[in-house]
């Protein structure tokens, strides 16, 4: 199960079977309440806030937020985890993009704009046909809100 071999025809999502299911993406932050509240407003869902761990349910998946001090896994970094200056490459944090599928991306633009986001890409049609807009959350993580053609 999983990935097709190199040179194999690409499978559609409904043709792939796996014993593993991604159910959550989690962002580690120093301000769980602020970031979770932003995502709850973005998704238009209620959420019970606290300062340690929050899940914002967005359909079959959720976005989780953990307090940084409870998820510090970097104590024994391998040598490969250093950047070109010899510093901790993970100190900069990985860049992520969270993708949210909506019925009509353009219809969401004004509501998202009202959240005061930093725009990276206003609504545009991508070469593969999706209508998409990209912006940053309050901590700089990238968010893509998109709709599929047709």
C-alpha positions, 0 to 999 in steps of 0.5 A: 500500500502507499506510494506507487513505484517510479514509472507507475501511473499516478493513482487517484485519491479514491484508488489509494488505500492505507492503514495510516490516516492523517488526522491532525497537523499540529503547530508548536507555539508560545501562544496557544490561545492566540493562534488557536483563536485565529484558526477557529475564526478562520474555520468559523468553528467554536473552540474551547481555549486554554494555554497548553493544547487546543484542537480546532476541528476542520472537517475530517482533520483538525489543526492542533496547537501545543505549547512549545515547552511541552513539545521540545524534542530537540534535546539530542539533535543529530549533526545533520541538524545544523545550518551552514553557520553551524547553528541549530537549523531547527531554531528557525522552525520549519515552514509549513503550509496548511491547505483548506479546501472551500467551495468558492475561494473568492467568496472567502476573500473578504472574510479572511481579509477582515482577519487582518492577515498578511497576504502572500498571494491574493486570489488567483487561478493556479496553472493546475486549475485551482483558485487559491489565495495564500496568507500568513497566520499571526506567527508567520505560518503559510495558509492556502485557501483554495477551491477546485475547478468545476 
